[in-house]
Structure formats: structure tokens, C-alpha cells
Amino acid sequence: MSWHSAEYPGWWFAADRATPLTLETQCSERDWQLYDSSHAEAGQCGEGIRACAVSGRDRVVASDDAAHSDDLCMSVNPSDPGARIADISGQLELLVACEPVSAIEGEGKGEVNVDYIRASAVPYTVYTRKTPRGALEARPPKFDRSACGAD
């Protein structure tokens, strides 16, 4: 998971801002973008930081009908409907409520893995770290693609 933030001093009129949160998983070609209410691209599938299921590509399997819509696929800090990406500090909870309709897309040599983190009724706890922009350690670690199996 990664994102970029712009933090402004408390006396400044602008609120802190952040890019969408990107979720990448090893061996998968599918990257998820999670948005909050400050992003125009945020879907209508829920409140807070969320990603909506894509019709025909994802199916919701772990939904609490009272708290989630039928197409809420992923949410960060789901107990906080006003959560914003710019406010994340130290750790976050990631709730995954869907799975891919098919973990593989395409055929033959064009076949790609689009699987992602398993759905769970209990959120995953993810610890975060902040790095200054431009720092060598500011990038997420590279995945070891050798673990994915050779073609």
C-alpha cells in the first residue's frame, strides 16, 4: 500500500491532501485505488476510504448488510465513515469484502493473474511508515517476481 500526502501547518487555510491509496499484491497485475470523499473518483459504494467492486470482475462475499453496500469491495478504517487518506498515521485497518470472479484474465500467453488479498470478516492490520519525498527509502519495496512461478 502506498500514497503521497501534502501536509500543511495548522494555521494554513488548506486542509491536508493525499493521492488515492494504491494497493498492490505480489504476483498480481491488478492494482487497486482506494479513494476518500476528497477525491472526485470516489465511488458511491460507501463512506470513508473505499474501493468499489467492478461489475463482472468482482463479487462481494463478506458483506455485513447493515454496514456495507452490495458493491463495497475494500475499505480502510471501516469503523470511521469520515476517514481520509491524509489523516492515516501509524497503522490502518483494511477490510476486504470481495473476491475476483476469476483470478486469471486472458488466454494463452496473454493470461495474467488478477487475484488479490482474500476477503475476511475481520480487517487486516497494516502498519505504515512515513518517508520524506525524494528519499531513497520513499518507494515501496520491489516484489520478488521469482516467487510467482516462471512461464
C-alpha positions in Angstrom: 0.0 0.0 0.0 1.3 3.5 -0.8 0.1 7.1 -1.2 1.6 10.6 -1.3 0.5 13.3 1.2 0.8 17.0 1.3 0.7 18.2 4.9 0.0 21.9 5.7 0.6 23.6 9.0 -2.4 24.1 11.2 -2.6 27.8 10.7 -2.7 27.4 6.8 -6.2 27.6 5.2 -5.7 24.4 3.1 -6.5 21.0 4.5 -4.0 18.2 4.2 -4.4 16.3 0.9 -3.4 12.9 -0.3 -3.4 10.9 -3.6 -5.5 7.8 -3.8 -4.2 4.9 -1.8 -2.7 2.2 -4.1 -2.9 -1.4 -3.1 -0.6 -3.8 -5.0 -0.2 -7.5 -4.3 2.7 -9.8 -5.3 2.2 -11.8 -8.4 -1.0 -9.9 -9.4 -1.3 -7.4 -12.3 -4.3 -5.7 -10.7 -3.6 -2.6 -8.6 -6.5 -1.2 -6.5 -7.1 2.5 -6.0 -8.9 3.4 -2.8 -10.4 6.9 -2.6 -11.9 9.1 0.1 -14.5 11.9 0.0 -11.9 14.4 -1.2 -11.5 12.6 -4.5 -13.9 13.1 -7.4 -13.3 9.5 -8.4 -14.7 8.0 -5.2 -17.4 5.6 -5.9 -20.8 5.7 -4.3 -20.4 2.2 -2.7 -19.7 3.5 0.8 -18.3 6.2 3.0 -14.7 6.8 4.2 -11.7 5.3 2.3 -13.1 2.8 -0.1 -12.8 0.9 -3.4 -16.0 -0.4 -5.2 -16.3 -3.7 -6.8 -16.3 -3.8 -10.6 -19.3 -5.5 -12.1 -18.4 -8.7 -13.8 -14.9 -8.6 -12.3 -15.5 -8.8 -8.6 -18.1 -10.4 -6.3 -18.9 -9.4 -2.7 -18.6 -12.4 -0.4 -18.1 -11.0 3.1 -20.6 -8.2 3.5 -22.3 -7.0 6.7 -25.6 -5.8 5.2 -26.0 -3.2 8.0 -22.7 -1.5 7.4 -21.8 -2.1 3.7 -23.4 -1.7 0.3 -23.6 -4.5 -2.1 -20.6 -3.3 -4.1 -18.2 -2.1 -1.4 -15.1 -4.2 -2.1 -12.4 -2.7 0.2 -12.4 -0.1 2.9 -9.7 1.4 5.2 -10.6 2.0 8.8 -14.2 0.9 8.2 -15.4 1.9 11.6 -14.7 5.6 10.7 -17.1 6.7 8.0 -15.3 10.1 7.8 -11.8 8.6 7.4 -9.5 10.4 5.0 -6.2 9.1 3.5 -4.3 12.3 4.5 -5.1 11.5 8.2 -3.7 8.0 8.2 -0.8 7.7 10.7 1.0 4.7 12.1 -1.4 1.9 11.2 -4.6 1.2 9.3 -7.3 -1.5 9.1 -8.0 -2.9 5.7 -11.3 -4.7 5.3 -11.6 -6.8 2.1 -15.2 -7.9 1.3 -14.9 -9.3 -2.2 -13.0 -11.7 -4.5 -12.3 -11.8 -8.2 -14.9 -13.6 -10.3 -11.8 -15.2 -12.0 -8.3 -14.9 -10.7 -6.9 -15.2 -14.3 -7.8 -12.9 -17.2 -6.9 -13.6 -20.8 -5.9 -16.8 -22.5 -2.7 -18.5 -23.5 0.4 -16.2 -23.5 -1.9 -13.2 -22.7 -3.0 -14.8 -19.5 -2.5 -12.6 -16.4 -3.1 -13.1 -12.7 -5.5 -10.5 -11.2 -6.0 -12.1 -7.8 -5.8 -10.0 -4.6 -5.9 -10.2 -0.8 -8.5 -12.7 0.5 -11.8 -11.5 1.8 -12.2 -11.5 5.5 -14.9 -10.6 8.0 -12.0 -9.2 10.2 -9.9 -6.3 8.9 -6.2 -6.8 8.2 -4.0 -4.5 10.3 -1.3 -2.7 8.3 1.5 -0.7 9.9 2.6 2.4 7.9 5.7 4.5 7.8 6.2 8.0 6.6 9.2 8.9 4.4 10.2 12.3 3.1 9.5 12.9 -0.6 12.6 12.2 -2.7 14.2 10.0 -0.1 15.8 6.7 -1.4 13.6 4.7 1.0 10.4 6.6 -0.1 9.5 3.8 -2.5 7.7 0.6 -1.6 9.9 -2.5 -1.7 10.1 -4.3 -5.0 8.2 -7.6 -5.3 10.3 -10.7 -5.9 8.6 -12.0 -9.0 10.5 -15.3 -8.9 8.0 -16.4 -6.2 5.2 -16.1 -8.8 6.4 -19.0 -10.9 8.1 -18.9 -14.3 6.3 -19.3 -17.6 
